[in-house]
Amino acid sequence: MPDDKDTRARPSILGATLKTCLAIGFLSLCAANWLTHGFDRTGMSRLASAVSRDIPDPVTTGSLLERSAGATALDPCALPRRR
């Protein structure tokens, strides 16, 4: 007569993977929630506001405002050939 342990079916790999992914997702959500509540949002917004007054917009650099940079035309055919 077979033992009760032998007659039980093994869990499927899909079910185990799904349970593992759900557990990891839940723990990640809890960790992200715990981390975001530890920040001083008003202090960080005041700091960002103070820093942004001193630093120019990073999208526009001084070289884009010059005429020489705007007048430059790149010609891919003028590149020297590789050897």
One Martini backbone bead per residue (centre of mass of N, CA, C, O) as a GRO file, in nm:
protein
   83
    1MET     BB    1   0.094   0.038   0.025
    2PRO     BB    2   0.084   0.355  -0.022
    3ASP     BB    3   0.178   0.643   0.070
    4ASP     BB    4   0.058   0.960   0.127
    5LYS     BB    5   0.307   1.109   0.005
    6ASP     BB    6   0.293   0.972  -0.283
    7THR     BB    7  -0.010   1.080  -0.370
    8ARG     BB    8   0.083   1.350  -0.391
    9ALA     BB    9   0.096   1.630  -0.566
   10ARG     BB   10   0.283   1.830  -0.732
   11PRO     BB   11   0.357   2.136  -0.773
   12SER     BB   12   0.337   2.366  -0.991
   13ILE     BB   13   0.536   2.595  -1.150
   14LEU     BB   14   0.321   2.810  -1.199
   15GLY     BB   15   0.216   2.841  -0.909
   16ALA     BB   16   0.487   2.906  -0.773
   17THR     BB   17   0.551   3.155  -0.944
   18LEU     BB   18   0.301   3.320  -0.874
   19LYS     BB   19   0.345   3.331  -0.567
   20THR     BB   20   0.624   3.463  -0.578
   21CYS     BB   21   0.543   3.721  -0.733
   22LEU     BB   22   0.333   3.820  -0.527
   23ALA     BB   23   0.524   3.840  -0.284
   24ILE     BB   24   0.729   4.036  -0.410
   25GLY     BB   25   0.527   4.260  -0.480
   26PHE     BB   26   0.427   4.312  -0.190
   27LEU     BB   27   0.707   4.376  -0.065
   28SER     BB   28   0.770   4.614  -0.256
   29LEU     BB   29   0.530   4.789  -0.175
   30CYS     BB   30   0.602   4.812   0.124
   31ALA     BB   31   0.887   4.936   0.086
   32ALA     BB   32   0.800   5.189  -0.073
   33ASN     BB   33   0.609   5.299   0.143
   34TRP     BB   34   0.821   5.322   0.369
   35LEU     BB   35   1.020   5.512   0.218
   36THR     BB   36   0.823   5.758   0.149
   37HIS     BB   37   0.750   5.828   0.459
   38GLY     BB   38   1.059   5.931   0.534
   39PHE     BB   39   1.013   6.194   0.387
   40ASP     BB   40   1.062   6.546   0.350
   41ARG     BB   41   0.865   6.717   0.142
   42THR     BB   42   0.894   7.019   0.217
   43GLY     BB   43   1.203   7.027   0.227
   44MET     BB   44   1.252   6.926  -0.064
   45SER     BB   45   1.096   7.155  -0.210
   46ARG     BB   46   1.268   7.388  -0.100
   47LEU     BB   47   1.538   7.288  -0.212
   48ALA     BB   48   1.456   7.278  -0.514
   49SER     BB   49   1.384   7.579  -0.533
   50ALA     BB   50   1.664   7.696  -0.454
   51VAL     BB   51   1.832   7.551  -0.677
   52SER     BB   52   1.670   7.647  -0.937
   53ARG     BB   53   1.761   7.949  -0.922
   54ASP     BB   54   2.083   7.893  -0.979
   55ILE     BB   55   2.007   7.698  -1.212
   56PRO     BB   56   1.989   7.641  -1.518
   57ASP     BB   57   1.850   7.513  -1.779
   58PRO     BB   58   1.946   7.197  -1.902
   59VAL     BB   59   1.831   7.211  -2.198
   60THR     BB   60   1.964   7.498  -2.217
   61THR     BB   61   2.241   7.605  -2.369
   62GLY     BB   62   2.475   7.830  -2.472
   63SER     BB   63   2.543   7.697  -2.757
   64LEU     BB   64   2.248   7.730  -2.880
   65LEU     BB   65   2.258   8.056  -2.884
   66GLU     BB   66   2.462   8.050  -3.088
   67ARG     BB   67   2.541   8.087  -3.420
   68SER     BB   68   2.748   7.862  -3.479
   69ALA     BB   69   2.565   7.625  -3.386
   70GLY     BB   70   2.315   7.691  -3.577
   71ALA     BB   71   2.500   7.691  -3.858
   72THR     BB   72   2.554   7.400  -3.837
   73ALA     BB   73   2.625   7.144  -4.080
   74LEU     BB   74   2.568   6.807  -4.121
   75ASP     BB   75   2.773   6.582  -4.323
   76PRO     BB   76   2.797   6.243  -4.386
   77CYS     BB   77   2.971   6.256  -4.660
   78ALA     BB   78   3.231   6.416  -4.523
   79LEU     BB   79   3.338   6.174  -4.408
   80PRO     BB   80   3.577   5.977  -4.340
   81ARG     BB   81   3.707   5.686  -4.415
   82ARG     BB   82   3.752   5.378  -4.317
   83ARG     BB   83   4.030   5.135  -4.263
   0.00000   0.00000   0.00000
